[in-house]
Amino acid sequence: MKILIVGGTGTIGSRIASHYANNHEVIIAGSNSGEINVDIEDSSSIENMFQKVGNVDAVVATTGKSKWAPFDEISEKEFYFGLRNKLMGQVNLIRIGRSYIKQGGSITLTTGILGDDPVPGTTSAAMVNGAIHSFVKALVLELGGHPRINVVCPGLVEDSAEILAHYFPGYNPVPMHKVVNAYVRSIEGTRTGEIIRVY
């Protein structure tokens, strides 16, 4: 398979890349690293990326940012940042990228546990994650099964547990192999329109 991982040098993306690197063609795209640079807030940048990469079997998005702070400290501009970056960035990866997906191929987005189980200081992130879930469930009603679109929604992952544990007291970190397997299910399976939760 030819797999494009947008955000492939990050915590989760690098693990997926390692899983597939030996037996498949893996292309890493990122804002400041990887084989191809892409700004997911810029549709023309996304279009340029796909034109360079060409047709692929799978696109995996493990990128996207939003502001983490108490609600009273988040400005309107900072809320819009999450909407432009993580939400519309992933929406535009599908909007532009779907014509580059080979028959039977897939696009896998990434959200996180905050869409279902938010914690204090995550209103923006929770809003964006929930919006992506609803978007995908509605989108697949119109696509006729091609490309397949799924979302992987991990909990607090082991590789980020030390940094983020203070946000998630009492949460059990998810082993990285379980997180990777959720992406494998989306890429190699037949499912579409599913929120694959890994908590």
VENQUI-V23218 format. One record per pair of residues at least 12 apart in sequence whose C-alpha atoms are under 10 Angstrom apart, sorted by the first residue. I is the first residue (numbers start at 0). J is the second residue. Records with the same first field share a line. If there is no record, write none. Layout:
BEGIN
I->J / J
END
This chain:
BEGIN
0->19 / 22 / 23 / 24 / 25 / 55 / 56 / 57 / 104 / 186 / 187
1->19 / 22 / 23 / 24 / 25 / 26 / 52 / 53 / 54 / 55 / 56 / 57 / 58 / 100 / 101 / 104
2->16 / 19 / 20 / 23 / 24 / 25 / 26 / 27 / 52 / 54 / 55 / 56 / 57 / 58 / 59 / 100 / 104 / 105 / 106 / 186
3->16 / 24 / 25 / 26 / 27 / 28 / 49 / 52 / 53 / 54 / 55 / 56 / 57 / 58 / 59 / 60 / 106
4->16 / 25 / 26 / 27 / 28 / 29 / 33 / 57 / 58 / 59 / 60 / 61 / 62 / 106 / 107
5->26 / 27 / 28 / 29 / 30 / 33 / 35 / 36 / 37 / 38 / 39 / 48 / 58 / 59 / 60 / 61 / 62 / 63 / 89 / 92 / 108
6->27 / 28 / 29 / 30 / 31 / 32 / 33 / 36 / 37 / 59 / 60 / 61 / 62 / 63
7->25 / 26 / 27 / 28 / 29 / 32 / 33 / 34 / 59 / 60 / 61 / 62
8->27 / 28 / 29 / 31 / 32 / 33 / 61 / 62
9->29 / 32 / 61 / 62
10->61 / 62 / 156 / 157 / 158 / 159 / 175
11->60 / 61 / 62 / 109 / 153 / 156 / 158 / 159 / 175 / 178 / 179 / 182
12->27 / 28 / 59 / 60 / 61 / 62 / 179 / 182
13->27 / 61 / 179
14->158 / 175 / 176 / 178 / 179
15->59 / 61 / 175 / 176 / 178 / 179 / 180 / 181 / 182 / 183
16->59 / 179
17->179
18->176 / 179 / 180 / 183
19->183
24->55 / 56
25->55 / 57
26->52 / 55 / 58
27->59
28->48 / 52 / 60 / 62
29->61 / 62
30->62
35->47 / 48 / 49 / 51 / 52
36->48
37->49
38->84 / 88
39->62 / 63 / 83 / 84 / 85 / 86 / 87 / 88 / 89 / 90 / 91 / 92
40->63 / 80 / 82 / 83 / 84 / 85 / 86 / 87 / 88 / 89 / 91 / 92
41->83 / 84 / 87 / 88 / 91
42->87 / 88 / 91 / 92 / 94 / 95
43->95
45->88 / 91 / 92 / 94 / 95 / 96
46->91 / 92 / 94 / 95 / 96
48->96
49->92 / 95 / 96 / 97 / 98 / 99 / 100
50->96 / 99
52->99
53->96 / 98 / 99 / 100
54->96 / 97 / 98 / 99 / 100 / 101
55->96 / 97 / 98 / 99 / 100 / 101 / 102 / 104 / 105 / 106
56->99 / 100 / 101 / 102 / 103 / 104 / 105 / 106 / 146 / 186 / 187
57->97 / 99 / 100 / 101 / 103 / 104 / 105 / 106 / 107 / 146 / 147 / 148 / 185 / 186 / 187
58->92 / 93 / 96 / 97 / 99 / 100 / 104 / 105 / 106 / 107 / 108 / 148 / 186
59->89 / 92 / 105 / 106 / 107 / 108 / 109 / 149 / 150 / 151 / 182 / 185 / 186
60->85 / 88 / 89 / 92 / 93 / 106 / 107 / 108 / 109 / 110 / 150 / 151
61->85 / 89 / 107 / 108 / 109 / 110 / 151
62->84 / 85 / 88 / 89 / 108 / 109 / 110
63->81 / 82 / 83 / 84 / 85 / 86 / 87 / 88 / 89 / 108 / 109 / 110 / 124 / 127
64->80 / 81 / 82 / 83 / 84 / 85 / 86 / 88 / 123 / 124 / 127
65->77 / 78 / 79 / 80 / 81 / 82 / 83 / 84 / 85 / 86 / 121 / 122 / 123 / 124 / 125 / 126 / 127 / 128
66->78 / 79 / 80 / 81 / 120 / 121 / 122 / 123 / 124
67->81 / 119 / 120 / 121 / 122 / 123 / 124 / 125
68->119 / 120 / 121 / 122 / 123 / 124
69->119 / 120 / 121 / 122 / 123
70->119 / 120 / 121 / 122 / 123
71->120
72->120
73->120 / 122 / 123
77->123
78->122 / 123 / 124 / 126 / 127
79->123
80->123
81->123 / 124 / 126 / 127 / 128
82->123 / 124 / 126 / 127 / 128 / 130
83->127
84->127
85->108 / 109 / 110 / 124 / 127 / 128 / 131
86->108 / 110 / 124 / 126 / 127 / 128 / 129 / 130 / 131 / 134
87->127 / 131
89->106 / 107 / 108 / 109 / 110 / 131
90->108 / 131 / 134 / 135
92->106 / 107 / 108
93->105 / 106 / 107 / 108 / 135 / 138 / 146 / 148
96->146
97->142 / 145 / 146 / 147 / 148
98->145 / 146
99->146
100->145 / 146 / 147
101->145 / 146
102->144 / 145 / 146 / 147
103->144 / 145 / 146 / 147 / 186 / 187 / 188 / 189
104->144 / 145 / 146 / 147 / 148 / 185 / 186 / 187 / 188 / 189
105->144 / 145 / 146 / 147 / 148 / 149 / 185 / 186 / 187 / 188 / 189 / 190 / 191
106->145 / 146 / 147 / 148 / 149 / 150 / 185 / 186 / 191
107->147 / 148 / 149 / 150 / 151 / 181 / 182 / 183 / 185 / 186 / 191 / 192 / 193 / 194
108->131 / 132 / 135 / 148 / 149 / 150 / 151 / 152 / 182 / 185 / 194
109->128 / 131 / 132 / 149 / 150 / 151 / 152 / 153 / 182 / 194 / 195
110->124 / 125 / 127 / 128 / 129 / 130 / 131 / 132 / 150 / 151 / 152 / 153 / 154 / 194 / 195 / 196
111->124 / 125 / 127 / 128 / 129 / 150 / 151 / 152 / 153 / 154 / 155 / 156 / 195 / 196 / 197 / 198
112->124 / 125 / 128 / 129 / 151 / 152 / 153 / 154 / 155 / 196 / 197 / 198
113->125 / 126 / 127 / 128 / 129 / 152 / 153 / 154 / 155
114->126 / 127 / 128 / 129 / 130 / 131 / 132 / 152
115->128 / 129 / 132 / 152 / 154 / 196
116->154
117->166 / 167
118->166 / 167 / 168
119->166 / 167
120->166
121->166
128->150 / 152
131->150 / 194
132->149 / 150 / 151 / 152 / 192 / 193 / 194
133->192 / 194
134->192
135->148 / 149 / 150 / 191 / 192 / 193 / 194
136->148 / 149 / 150 / 191 / 192 / 193 / 194
137->192
138->192
139->191 / 192 / 193
140->191 / 192
144->189 / 190 / 191 / 192
145->191
146->191
147->185 / 186 / 188 / 189 / 190 / 191 / 192 / 193
148->185 / 186 / 190 / 191 / 192 / 193 / 194
149->182 / 184 / 185 / 186 / 190 / 191 / 192 / 193 / 194 / 195
150->181 / 182 / 185 / 191 / 192 / 193 / 194 / 195 / 196
151->178 / 179 / 180 / 181 / 182 / 184 / 185 / 193 / 194 / 195 / 196 / 197
152->178 / 181 / 182 / 194 / 195 / 196 / 197 / 198
153->172 / 173 / 175 / 177 / 178 / 179 / 181 / 194 / 195 / 196 / 197 / 198
154->167 / 170 / 171 / 172 / 173 / 174 / 178 / 196 / 197 / 198
155->167 / 170 / 171 / 172 / 173 / 174 / 197 / 198
156->171 / 172 / 173 / 174 / 175 / 176 / 177 / 178 / 197 / 198
157->171 / 172 / 173 / 174 / 175 / 176 / 178
158->172 / 173 / 174 / 175
159->172 / 173 / 175
160->172 / 173
170->198
171->198
172->198
173->197 / 198
174->197 / 198
177->197 / 198
178->195 / 196 / 197 / 198
179->197
180->197
181->194 / 195 / 196 / 197
182->195
END
